[in-house]
Amino acid sequence: MPASLPAIGRHRLTNRVILAPMAGVTDRPFRQLCRRLGAGLVVSEMVTADPALWHTRKSRLRLDHTGEPGPRSVQIAGGDAAMLAEAARLNADQGAEIIDINMGCPAKKVCNKAAGSALLRDEALVAEILDAVVAAVDIPVTLKIRTGWCADSNNGVRIATLAENAGIEALAVHGRHRQQRYSGFAEYDTIAAINSAVSIPVFANGDIDSPTKAAAVLDYTGADAVMIGRGAQGNPWIFREIDHYLRHNGAVLPTPSRDERREVMQGHLMALHDFYGEHMGVRIARKHLGWYLVRHCPADTLKAHRARFNVLDSAQDQLHFVDELFCHGAEGSPRTLTADGISAA
């Protein structure tokens, strides 16, 4: 593994564990939480490169980095080189310190607009976009890709070489091609080949859900850092756990205490309510709390827990639900939620 921490331009990361950009997930409350729990870098959910659409409430919230520590990394998505360059300039003017270009999203609505991972089919357009965006700003530009469009077009190494030649300063690679979306298993041979082909920092992404998996992927690929996406959903503690494991020769941190889990979950819900307003915050909180429940509730009661939470329509009721989830009996014995309510453990 590399002896020093990776840098993106002038920005030296504090560790080797990065939060991946995820549309509808990595909003400001989640980014701030993951930073607090050990992420060395967080990347915003993607913003369309078309400034004409930035007046929408969704785009305004995605562009909101108020109170976040640097470096602030903003991901942009689109298929037009000039529009992406202008979006990069505007985001830099608004305080972005790193611009990340999305060429990895597999969603149909993105790929149908010749953006995201669809761009990997057109290497000439990729080069044009990279050249235009790098030339447009004086802050570092990074790129996120997949291994290719499909199994027969695994061109990740060529794309990586184009990126380095264009001046891209770091490259994140998801170990699946676009047609896999999130099915099957990530493969790391292509990431290792990319890392061998370029000298810029490479971040390995895909199916990394534990400290041991992170260390194994770093060792196998030679990558400079790991990028965590779905592994952080409902488990923001993963960042400090991986960082500790890497720094301390495989030492494993204890799992979060009940009190800390309750504090983090309630704090996350309150941040969502504050950021989006109660009406939208309550609805957006449902998916996040659902992910926490998957990780912290017995399988036989999970469905009932989620059903109960998803009908709650006030911030106060959602916070009370978390209190119930972690409440204690009179003698200090923990209690758990069942389908019908609370019972002693």
C-alpha positions as CSV (number, residue, x, y, z in Angstrom):
1,M,0.0,0.0,0.0
2,P,1.2,3.6,-0.6
3,A,3.2,5.0,2.2
4,S,1.6,8.5,2.0
5,L,-1.9,9.7,1.9
6,P,-3.2,10.6,-1.6
7,A,-3.5,14.1,-2.8
8,I,-5.9,15.7,-5.3
9,G,-4.0,18.7,-6.6
10,R,-3.1,20.7,-3.5
11,H,-5.6,18.9,-1.3
12,R,-3.9,16.2,0.8
13,L,-6.6,13.8,2.1
14,T,-6.7,13.0,5.8
15,N,-7.1,9.3,5.2
16,R,-7.8,6.7,2.5
17,V,-11.5,6.3,2.8
18,I,-13.8,8.4,0.6
19,L,-17.6,8.7,0.4
20,A,-18.8,8.0,-3.1
21,P,-21.3,10.4,-4.8
22,M,-24.8,8.9,-4.8
23,A,-27.8,10.7,-6.3
24,G,-30.5,11.0,-3.7
25,V,-28.2,9.9,-0.9
26,T,-25.1,12.0,-0.4
27,D,-26.9,15.3,0.4
28,R,-25.3,17.8,2.8
29,P,-26.6,16.1,6.0
30,F,-25.2,12.7,5.0
31,R,-21.9,14.2,3.8
32,Q,-21.4,16.1,7.1
33,L,-22.2,13.0,9.1
34,C,-19.8,10.8,7.2
35,R,-17.1,13.4,7.5
36,R,-17.7,13.5,11.3
37,L,-17.4,9.7,11.4
38,G,-14.1,9.5,9.5
39,A,-14.5,10.0,5.8
40,G,-11.3,11.6,4.4
41,L,-13.3,13.1,1.5
42,V,-16.9,13.3,0.6
43,V,-18.3,14.0,-2.9
44,S,-21.7,15.6,-3.5
45,E,-24.5,13.9,-5.3
46,M,-24.4,14.7,-9.0
47,V,-25.7,18.0,-10.3
48,T,-26.8,18.4,-13.9
49,A,-24.4,20.4,-16.1
50,D,-27.3,22.5,-17.5
51,P,-27.4,25.7,-15.4
52,A,-30.9,26.4,-16.8
53,L,-32.1,23.6,-14.5
54,W,-30.4,24.9,-11.3
55,H,-33.4,27.0,-10.3
56,T,-35.2,23.9,-9.1
57,R,-35.4,23.2,-5.4
58,K,-33.6,19.9,-5.9
59,S,-30.7,21.4,-7.7
60,R,-30.4,24.3,-5.2
61,L,-30.2,21.9,-2.3
62,R,-27.6,19.8,-4.2
63,L,-25.5,22.8,-4.7
64,D,-25.7,23.8,-1.0
65,H,-22.4,23.2,0.9
66,T,-23.0,25.7,3.7
67,G,-20.9,24.9,6.7
68,E,-19.0,22.0,5.1
69,P,-15.2,21.7,5.7
70,G,-13.0,21.6,2.6
71,P,-12.1,20.4,0.2
72,R,-15.7,20.6,-1.2
73,S,-16.0,18.3,-4.2
74,V,-19.0,18.8,-6.5
75,Q,-19.9,16.2,-9.1
76,I,-21.4,17.4,-12.4
77,A,-23.1,15.2,-15.1
78,G,-23.9,15.8,-18.7
79,G,-22.8,14.9,-22.2
80,D,-21.9,18.3,-23.8
81,A,-18.3,19.5,-23.3
82,A,-19.1,23.2,-23.4
83,M,-22.0,22.9,-21.0
84,L,-19.9,20.8,-18.6
85,A,-17.0,23.3,-18.8
86,E,-19.4,26.2,-18.0
87,A,-21.0,24.1,-15.1
88,A,-17.5,23.6,-13.7
89,R,-16.7,27.3,-13.9
90,L,-20.0,28.3,-12.2
91,N,-19.5,25.7,-9.4
92,A,-15.9,26.9,-8.8
93,D,-17.2,30.5,-8.6
94,Q,-19.7,29.3,-5.9
95,G,-17.0,27.7,-3.8
96,A,-16.3,24.2,-5.2
97,E,-12.7,23.2,-4.5
98,I,-12.8,20.0,-6.6
99,I,-14.9,19.3,-9.7
100,D,-15.8,15.6,-10.3
101,I,-17.1,14.5,-13.6
102,N,-19.7,11.7,-13.6
103,M,-19.0,9.0,-16.2
104,G,-20.1,6.1,-14.0
105,C,-23.8,6.5,-13.3
106,P,-25.7,3.5,-14.9
107,A,-29.2,5.0,-14.5
108,K,-31.3,4.8,-17.7
109,K,-32.5,8.4,-17.4
110,V,-28.9,9.6,-17.3
111,C,-27.5,7.2,-19.9
112,N,-30.4,8.0,-22.3
113,K,-29.1,11.6,-22.3
114,A,-25.6,10.3,-23.4
115,A,-24.3,11.1,-20.0
116,G,-22.9,9.1,-17.0
117,S,-21.5,5.7,-18.0
118,A,-23.0,6.1,-21.6
119,L,-20.1,8.4,-22.3
120,L,-17.7,5.4,-22.1
121,R,-18.9,4.3,-25.5
122,D,-17.4,7.4,-27.2
123,E,-13.8,7.9,-26.3
124,A,-13.4,10.9,-28.6
125,L,-16.2,12.7,-26.7
126,V,-14.7,11.6,-23.4
127,A,-11.4,13.3,-24.4
128,E,-13.2,16.4,-25.5
129,I,-15.1,16.7,-22.3
130,L,-12.0,16.1,-20.1
131,D,-10.0,18.7,-22.0
132,A,-12.8,21.3,-21.8
133,V,-13.5,20.9,-18.1
134,V,-9.8,20.9,-17.1
135,A,-9.1,24.0,-19.1
136,A,-12.2,25.8,-17.7
137,V,-11.1,25.9,-14.1
138,D,-8.0,26.4,-12.0
139,I,-9.1,23.9,-9.3
140,P,-8.5,20.1,-9.5
141,V,-10.8,18.0,-11.7
142,T,-11.4,14.3,-10.9
143,L,-13.3,11.6,-12.8
144,K,-15.5,8.7,-11.8
145,I,-15.9,5.8,-14.3
146,R,-16.9,2.2,-14.6
147,T,-14.7,-0.5,-16.1
148,G,-16.6,0.0,-19.4
149,W,-20.0,0.0,-21.1
150,C,-20.3,-3.8,-21.3
151,A,-18.3,-7.0,-21.0
152,D,-17.3,-6.7,-24.6
153,S,-16.2,-3.0,-24.1
154,N,-14.0,-3.1,-21.1
155,N,-12.1,0.1,-22.0
156,G,-11.4,1.4,-18.5
157,V,-7.6,1.4,-19.1
158,R,-7.9,3.5,-22.2
159,I,-10.3,6.0,-20.5
160,A,-7.9,6.3,-17.6
161,T,-5.0,7.1,-19.9
162,L,-7.1,9.7,-21.6
163,A,-7.9,11.2,-18.2
164,E,-4.3,11.4,-17.1
165,N,-3.3,13.0,-20.4
166,A,-6.1,15.6,-20.1
167,G,-4.9,16.7,-16.6
168,I,-7.4,14.8,-14.5
169,E,-5.9,14.7,-11.0
170,A,-7.6,11.6,-9.5
171,L,-9.7,8.7,-10.9
172,A,-12.4,6.7,-9.1
173,V,-13.3,3.3,-10.7
174,H,-16.3,1.2,-9.9
175,G,-15.5,-2.4,-10.6
176,R,-18.5,-3.1,-12.8
177,H,-19.4,-2.2,-16.4
178,R,-22.5,-0.3,-17.0
179,Q,-24.7,-3.2,-18.1
180,Q,-24.1,-4.9,-14.7
181,R,-25.5,-1.8,-12.9
182,Y,-25.2,-3.1,-9.3
183,S,-25.8,-6.8,-10.0
184,G,-23.3,-9.6,-9.6
185,F,-19.9,-8.8,-8.0
186,A,-17.4,-6.0,-8.5
187,E,-14.2,-7.1,-10.1
188,Y,-10.8,-5.6,-9.2
189,D,-8.6,-6.8,-12.0
190,T,-9.5,-3.8,-14.2
191,I,-8.9,-1.4,-11.3
192,A,-5.5,-3.0,-10.8
193,A,-4.7,-2.7,-14.5
194,I,-5.8,1.0,-14.4
195,N,-3.7,1.7,-11.4
196,S,-0.6,0.2,-13.2
197,A,-1.3,2.2,-16.3
198,V,-1.5,5.7,-14.8
199,S,0.4,7.7,-12.2
200,I,-2.5,9.8,-10.8
201,P,-4.3,8.6,-7.7
202,V,-6.8,5.8,-8.2
203,F,-9.7,5.1,-5.9
204,A,-11.2,1.6,-5.9
205,N,-15.0,1.4,-5.6
206,G,-17.5,-1.4,-5.5
207,D,-18.7,-3.9,-2.9
208,I,-16.4,-2.6,-0.2
209,D,-18.4,-3.1,3.0
210,S,-15.9,-3.8,5.8
211,P,-12.4,-3.0,6.9
212,T,-11.1,-6.4,5.9
213,K,-12.6,-6.0,2.4
214,A,-11.1,-2.5,2.1
215,A,-7.6,-3.7,3.0
216,A,-7.8,-6.6,0.6
217,V,-9.0,-4.4,-2.3
218,L,-6.2,-1.9,-1.6
219,D,-3.6,-4.7,-1.5
220,Y,-4.9,-6.4,-4.6
221,T,-5.3,-3.3,-6.8
222,G,-2.6,-1.1,-5.4
223,A,-5.2,1.7,-5.4
224,D,-4.5,4.8,-3.3
225,A,-7.8,4.8,-1.5
226,V,-11.2,3.1,-1.3
227,M,-14.5,4.8,-2.2
228,I,-17.5,3.6,-0.2
229,G,-21.0,3.9,-1.6
230,R,-23.8,1.5,-0.6
231,G,-21.6,0.2,2.2
232,A,-22.2,3.5,4.0
233,Q,-25.9,3.5,3.8
234,G,-27.2,2.9,7.3
235,N,-23.5,2.4,8.4
236,P,-21.7,5.8,8.5
237,W,-19.3,4.3,11.1
238,I,-17.6,2.3,8.3
239,F,-15.3,5.2,7.5
240,R,-13.7,5.4,10.9
241,E,-13.6,1.6,11.1
242,I,-11.7,1.2,7.8
243,D,-9.4,4.1,8.6
244,H,-8.5,2.6,12.0
245,Y,-8.0,-0.8,10.5
246,L,-5.6,0.5,7.9
247,R,-3.7,2.8,10.3
248,H,-3.3,0.2,13.0
249,N,-2.2,-3.0,11.2
250,G,-5.6,-4.7,11.2
251,A,-6.9,-3.6,14.6
252,V,-10.7,-3.7,14.8
253,L,-12.7,-1.0,16.4
254,P,-15.5,-2.1,18.7
255,T,-19.0,-1.7,17.2
256,P,-20.8,1.5,18.1
257,S,-22.6,1.5,21.4
258,R,-26.3,1.6,21.7
259,D,-26.1,5.2,22.9
260,E,-24.0,6.3,20.0
261,R,-26.2,4.5,17.4
262,R,-29.2,6.3,18.9
263,E,-27.4,9.7,18.9
264,V,-26.2,9.3,15.3
265,M,-29.6,8.1,14.0
266,Q,-31.5,10.9,15.7
267,G,-28.9,13.5,14.8
268,H,-29.2,12.4,11.2
269,L,-33.0,12.6,11.2
270,M,-32.9,16.1,12.8
271,A,-30.4,17.3,10.2
272,L,-32.6,16.0,7.4
273,H,-35.7,17.8,8.9
274,D,-33.7,21.0,9.2
275,F,-32.2,20.9,5.8
276,Y,-35.3,20.0,3.8
277,G,-38.0,21.3,6.1
278,E,-40.2,19.0,8.0
279,H,-42.5,18.0,5.2
280,M,-39.8,16.8,2.8
281,G,-37.4,15.9,5.6
282,V,-39.7,13.4,7.1
283,R,-40.2,11.7,3.7
284,I,-36.5,11.6,2.9
285,A,-35.7,10.3,6.3
286,R,-37.6,7.2,5.6
287,K,-35.1,5.7,3.3
288,H,-32.2,6.6,5.5
289,L,-33.8,5.1,8.7
290,G,-34.8,2.1,6.6
291,W,-31.1,1.5,5.9
292,Y,-30.2,1.8,9.6
293,L,-33.0,-0.7,10.5
294,V,-31.6,-3.2,8.0
295,R,-28.3,-3.1,9.8
296,H,-29.5,-2.9,13.4
297,C,-32.8,-4.8,13.6
298,P,-33.5,-8.6,13.7
299,A,-34.5,-9.9,10.3
300,D,-37.8,-11.3,11.7
301,T,-39.0,-7.8,12.9
302,L,-37.4,-5.6,10.1
303,K,-40.5,-5.5,7.9
304,A,-42.8,-4.5,10.7
305,H,-40.3,-1.8,11.9
306,R,-40.1,-0.3,8.5
307,A,-43.8,-0.4,8.0
308,R,-44.4,1.4,11.3
309,F,-41.8,4.1,10.6
310,N,-42.9,4.8,7.0
311,V,-46.4,5.9,8.1
312,L,-45.0,8.4,10.6
313,D,-45.6,11.9,9.3
314,S,-44.0,14.3,11.8
315,A,-40.4,14.9,12.8
316,Q,-41.4,14.4,16.5
317,D,-42.9,11.0,15.8
318,Q,-39.8,9.9,13.9
319,L,-37.5,10.9,16.7
320,H,-39.7,9.2,19.2
321,F,-39.5,6.0,17.1
322,V,-35.7,6.0,17.5
323,D,-36.1,6.5,21.2
324,E,-38.3,3.5,21.4
325,L,-35.9,1.5,19.3
326,F,-33.2,2.0,21.9
327,C,-35.2,2.4,25.1
328,H,-34.3,0.5,28.3
329,G,-36.5,-1.2,30.9
330,A,-36.7,-0.1,34.6
331,E,-33.8,-2.4,35.5
332,G,-31.7,-1.3,32.6
333,S,-32.4,-4.3,30.4
334,P,-32.6,-3.3,26.7
335,R,-35.9,-3.4,24.9
336,T,-36.6,-3.9,21.3
337,L,-39.4,-3.1,18.9
338,T,-41.7,-5.9,17.8
339,A,-44.5,-5.9,15.2
340,D,-46.9,-4.9,17.9
341,G,-44.8,-2.5,19.9
342,I,-42.1,-2.7,22.6
343,S,-41.1,-5.9,24.4
344,A,-38.3,-6.7,26.9
345,A,-35.3,-8.3,25.2
